[in-house]
C-alpha cells in the first residue's frame, strides 16, 4: 500500500497545479477532471483527449480532426473501435493476434504485412543500426502501435556483434561502444538486468552478448510484444507496483522524454525526476543504473516541447542527486569517480553515467536526495564531477 501511494504521488499530473497556481497544489484533482483539464495548455489538452485520459470528453470536440505534424487526428472514444476495425479491415476479434501473425517468431512476414501487423509502421530507420533492414527487426501492431520483437531480431543483432559490428542506432553514434565500456566497468555476467524504455532490442542484444541473465526484462509505457523467450517485456505501471528488483538497470535516451506524454507516459513537468525515483525502487541495494540522457555541449539546459530535455550544468546534478556517482563513459574514454569532465568533451560522444544504489539502504527505502553524494557541475566552467559536488 505504501509503495502504491508513493508511486501515485510521483505520477499525479501536477502540471495543472503549476499552471494555475505557480506552485504544487496537492488539493487539485487529477487531469481527468474538468477543473484540472481547463488548467492545461491547449497542446496538453489535445494529448489528454487523444490518449483518452480525461473524463471531460465534450471539451475534446475542439480537437476533432486536428492532428498536427505526424500525429493522428483526434477521434472520439465512442468512434475509435469502428474506425480502427475499418482501418485494419478486420472484425471485432482484432484485439487478439491471429495464428499466422505468430509466425513472426520464426521470421515469417508476408502473411502479416497487411492487416493487423505492419512492417516498421511509423518508426524511423534512424532508430535502428546502420544496414539493418527494418522488416527483419521492427514490426508494429496497427491496433496499438506496439513494437513486435521476433526471435530473429535478437539473433540478427547478436550475429552483428559477434562479427565485430556495431548495433548502435544511427541517431546515437558511438552508443554501442559507450555501453560496452560501461558494462566492462560494472559487469552484467549472470546478473538480472532491466531495460527502461526501448523500441528496438539493440541494448538487449549488447547485454545478452555480455552474459546478462536470461531473460532480460524490458519495461516501457508502450510495452513491446516479444516472441523471444530471452527477452521478457512488461508495462511500466505494472512493473512499478511489483516488488521485483534488478542487479542492473539500463536506460538509454528515455528519461529525457518522461512527463511530456510523447510515449504514453503521464504528463508531468518533473517527469524525469519522478522516473529517477522509480528506477531507484527497481534497483536492488548495491546494484547499478546505467543512464544516458542528451547533454548540451554549451552546458546550458534546454527544453524542447513534446520532445525531450537536453541537460546542462543546472539540471543534470538535480537529475542524479541521491545516487552514488561511479563514473562517466563515452565511446572513447572512461572517467572515474574522481575525474572531472566538461560538457564539450562528452556531449557528442554518447555519454553514459554509471550510478549505484548503495548496499547500505533497505530494499524499500525511497530515494533520499540529501543522503548520498551525486555529481556536481560548476556553472562557470561547465565542468562536472564528484569532487565538484563536495565543494
LINBEL-V681475 format. One record per residue. RES is the residue in one letter. PSI is psi in whole degrees, -180 to 180 (none if undefined). OMEGA is omega in radians with two decimals (999 if undefined). NEAR is the number of other ideal C-beta (glycine too) atoms within 10 Angstrom. Layout:
# LINBEL-V681475
RES,PSI,OMEGA,NEAR + RES,PSI,OMEGA,NEAR
This chain:
# LINBEL-V681475
X,-43,3.12,5 + X,-40,3.13,8 + X,-44,-3.12,14 + X,-40,3.11,10 + X,-40,3.14,9 + X,-45,-3.13,15 + X,-38,3.12,17 + X,-36,3.13,10 + X,-36,3.14,12 + X,-41,-3.04,21 + X,60,-2.95,21 + X,16,3.10,18 + X,53,-3.09,22 + X,1,-3.13,26 + X,-38,-3.13,23 + X,-39,3.12,23 + X,-37,-3.13,19 + X,-40,-3.09,16 + X,-42,-3.04,15 + X,-38,-2.97,15 + X,-1,-3.11,12 + X,22,3.02,8 + X,167,-3.13,8 + X,116,3.14,11 + X,102,-3.05,13 + X,-12,-3.14,8 + X,-11,-3.13,6 + X,141,3.14,20 + X,167,3.14,12 + X,171,-3.04,17 + X,-21,-3.12,25 + X,-21,-3.08,14 + X,161,-3.11,15 + X,-46,-3.12,12 + X,-43,-3.12,12 + X,-37,3.13,22 + X,-40,-3.12,23 + X,-21,-3.13,13 + X,-14,-3.10,18 + X,153,3.00,21 + X,158,-3.14,12 + X,-38,-3.11,9 + X,-39,3.08,13 + X,-36,3.09,22 + X,-44,-3.13,20 + X,-43,3.14,20 + X,-40,3.11,23 + X,-38,3.10,23 + X,-47,-3.09,24 + X,-31,-3.12,18 + X,1,3.12,14 + X,34,-3.04,13 + X,4,-3.09,19 + X,144,3.06,20 + X,21,-3.11,11 + X,58,-2.90,18 + X,-33,-3.08,12 + X,-18,3.07,8 + X,-16,-3.12,15 + X,-9,-3.10,20 + X,-30,-3.12,10 + X,-18,-3.06,12 + X,1,-3.12,20 + X,125,3.12,12 + X,-2,-3.12,7 + X,123,-3.13,12 + X,-63,-3.13,12 + X,112,3.13,12 + X,-131,-3.11,5 + X,5,-3.10,6 + X,147,3.00,12 + X,145,3.12,10 + X,152,3.10,11 + X,132,3.08,21 + X,125,3.11,18 + X,143,-3.03,15 + X,-36,-3.12,11 + X,-20,-3.12,8 + X,-6,-3.00,10 + X,-44,-3.07,12 + X,-44,3.14,13 + X,-44,-3.14,11 + X,-41,-3.11,11 + X,-42,3.13,16 + X,-38,3.13,15 + X,-41,3.14,9 + X,-42,-3.10,12 + X,-20,-3.05,17 + X,29,-3.08,11 + X,167,-3.10,16 + X,-164,-3.05,7 + X,-13,-3.11,8 + X,13,-3.05,9 + X,-6,3.10,19 + X,-22,3.14,11 + X,145,-3.07,9 + X,123,-3.13,17 + X,160,-3.04,15 + X,-40,-3.09,8 + X,-27,3.13,14 + X,-21,3.11,21 + X,-12,3.03,13 + X,-12,3.07,16 + X,-29,3.13,22 + X,-29,3.10,16 + X,5,3.10,10 + X,3,3.11,14 + X,132,-3.07,15 + X,-40,-2.92,16 + X,-46,-3.05,8 + X,-19,-3.06,14 + X,7,-3.10,21 + X,-22,3.11,12 + X,150,3.13,12 + X,-123,-3.00,16 + X,-36,-3.02,19 + X,134,3.12,23 + X,149,3.14,18 + X,124,3.09,18 + X,48,-3.04,19 + X,95,3.05,15 + X,10,-3.14,10 + X,131,-3.10,19 + X,139,3.11,12 + X,-16,3.11,16 + X,-11,3.06,10 + X,1,3.11,18 + X,165,3.11,24 + X,151,3.13,22 + X,134,3.07,13 + X,-3,3.12,10 + X,125,3.12,21 + X,130,-3.08,12 + X,-41,-3.06,17 + X,-23,3.14,12 + X,-12,-3.01,17 + X,-48,-2.92,26 + X,115,3.05,24 + X,147,-3.09,26 + X,141,3.08,22 + X,134,-3.14,20 + X,-11,3.11,19 + X,-36,-3.07,17 + X,5,3.06,12 + X,25,3.13,14 + X,139,3.03,16 + X,141,3.08,25 + X,121,-3.10,22 + X,121,3.08,27 + X,163,3.12,25 + X,-35,-3.12,17 + X,-30,-3.08,18 + X,-50,-3.14,28 + X,-41,3.13,21 + X,-41,-3.14,15 + X,-45,3.12,20 + X,-44,-3.11,25 + X,-38,3.14,18 + X,-36,3.10,12 + X,-44,3.14,19 + X,-44,-3.11,19 + X,-26,3.10,9 + X,10,3.11,7 + X,15,-3.11,6 + X,179,-3.07,15 + X,123,3.14,16 + X,5,3.10,27 + X,139,3.14,24 + X,153,-3.14,23 + X,-35,-3.13,15 + X,-17,-3.06,12 + X,72,-3.14,20 + X,135,-3.14,16 + X,0,-3.06,16 + X,-41,3.13,25 + X,-48,-3.11,23 + X,-40,-3.14,17 + X,-44,3.13,27 + X,-39,3.11,26 + X,-42,3.11,16 + X,-40,3.12,19 + X,-40,3.14,27 + X,-27,3.06,25 + X,-23,3.09,12 + X,-43,-3.02,15 + X,-25,-3.11,17 + X,126,3.09,14 + X,10,-3.08,24 + X,124,3.13,9 + X,18,3.14,10 + X,150,3.07,18 + X,133,-3.04,19 + X,138,3.03,26 + X,146,3.09,25 + X,121,-3.13,26 + X,105,3.12,25 + X,110,-3.11,23 + X,136,3.06,25 + X,-52,3.04,21 + X,151,-2.96,23 + X,45,3.14,30 + X,-40,3.08,28 + X,-43,3.14,28 + X,-40,-3.11,30 + X,-40,3.12,25 + X,-38,3.10,24 + X,-44,3.12,25 + X,-39,3.12,22 + X,-31,-3.13,17 + X,11,2.98,17 + X,19,3.11,13 + X,150,3.13,25 + X,136,3.13,17 + X,136,0.09,15 + X,153,2.93,17 + X,162,-3.12,27 + X,120,3.07,20 + X,129,-3.05,26 + X,133,-3.11,28 + X,154,3.00,22 + X,-31,3.02,17 + X,79,-2.96,18 + X,121,3.06,20 + X,151,3.06,25 + X,115,-3.05,18 + X,130,3.00,23 + X,19,-3.10,19 + X,118,-3.08,19 + X,-12,3.10,10 + X,-12,-3.11,18 + X,102,3.03,24 + X,156,3.10,15 + X,157,-3.13,23 + X,148,3.05,17 + X,139,-3.06,13 + X,-46,-3.09,21 + X,-36,3.12,14 + X,-44,-3.14,10 + X,-39,-3.07,20 + X,-27,-3.14,20 + X,-11,3.13,10 + X,164,-3.14,11 + X,-3,-3.05,9 + X,136,3.03,15 + X,158,-3.04,17 + X,154,3.09,23 + X,-34,-3.11,19 + X,139,2.97,24 + X,137,3.09,26 + X,130,3.05,29 + X,113,-3.10,24 + X,116,3.11,24 + X,56,-3.14,21 + X,-50,-3.00,24 + X,-27,-3.14,25 + X,-18,3.13,25 + X,-19,-2.96,22 + X,136,3.12,28 + X,-5,3.14,23 + X,-3,3.06,24 + X,3,-3.05,23 + X,-34,-3.09,14 + X,30,3.09,14 + X,11,3.13,16 + X,158,-3.13,23 + X,147,3.12,23 + X,126,-3.08,21 + X,118,-3.12,21 + X,-24,3.07,15 + X,35,-3.12,16 + X,-30,3.11,23 + X,-39,3.10,22 + X,-40,3.11,20 + X,-40,3.14,22 + X,-38,3.11,26 + X,-37,3.09,25 + X,-37,3.11,16 + X,-41,3.10,22 + X,-38,3.10,23 + X,-43,-3.12,20 + X,-29,-3.04,22 + X,-9,3.06,21 + X,131,3.11,21 + X,150,3.07,18 + X,131,-3.08,14 + X,-3,-3.12,12 + X,174,-3.04,22 + X,154,3.08,27 + X,116,3.09,26 + X,118,-2.99,26 + X,124,2.95,26 + X,125,2.93,23 + X,153,-3.14,23 + X,136,3.08,17 + X,147,-3.14,27 + X,129,-3.09,19 + X,-39,-3.09,15 + X,-11,-3.09,14 + X,6,3.14,23 + X,128,-3.13,14 + X,143,3.12,16 + X,152,3.11,13 + X,123,3.12,12 + X,116,-3.02,12 + X,136,3.13,9 + X,28,3.12,14 + X,-75,-3.05,11 + X,169,2.94,20 + X,149,2.99,23 + X,126,-2.89,20 + X,142,3.10,26 + X,-159,-3.01,22 + X,-20,3.13,24 + X,-55,-2.96,12 + X,-27,-3.13,20 + X,-49,3.10,24 + X,-35,3.11,19 + X,-36,-3.11,16 + X,-39,-3.02,21 + X,8,-3.13,23 + X,143,-3.14,21 + X,-18,3.09,20 + X,154,2.97,26 + X,128,3.14,19 + X,122,-3.11,22 + X,-33,-3.14,20 + X,-178,3.12,23 + X,135,3.12,26 + X,148,2.99,28 + X,-178,3.14,21 + X,-18,-3.05,20 + X,-18,-2.98,13 + X,151,3.05,15 + X,122,3.09,15 + X,122,3.12,21 + X,178,-3.09,13 + X,-25,-3.13,16 + X,2,3.11,9 + X,140,3.06,13 + X,151,3.06,18 + X,158,3.07,21 + X,156,3.10,17 + X,-36,3.14,22 + X,-36,-3.09,14 + X,-37,-2.93,20 + X,-20,-2.93,23 + X,-38,-3.08,21 + X,18,-3.08,14 + X,40,3.03,17 + X,56,-3.10,25 + X,141,3.07,24 + X,124,3.08,25 + X,134,3.09,25 + X,114,-3.11,24 + X,155,-3.09,25 + X,140,3.00,19 + X,115,-3.02,25 + X,141,-3.14,15 + X,-13,-3.08,10 + X,-15,-3.08,10 + X,157,3.07,18 + X,160,-3.07,7 + X,-41,-3.06,9 + X,8,3.10,11 + X,133,3.10,14 + X,167,-3.11,14 + X,124,3.10,18 + X,107,-3.02,11 + X,-9,-3.12,14 + X,-8,-2.95,6 + X,-36,-3.03,12 + X,157,-3.10,18 + X,128,3.03,16 + X,-155,3.12,19 + X,149,3.08,25 + X,154,3.13,21 + X,137,3.07,25 + X,115,-3.06,15 + X,-34,-3.05,12 + X,-52,-3.08,8 + X,6,3.05,11 + X,34,3.08,20 + X,148,3.12,19 + X,151,3.10,28 + X,168,-3.14,23 + X,-40,-3.11,20 + X,-33,3.09,15 + X,-35,3.12,16 + X,-27,-3.09,16 + X,-16,-3.07,8 + X,none,999,7
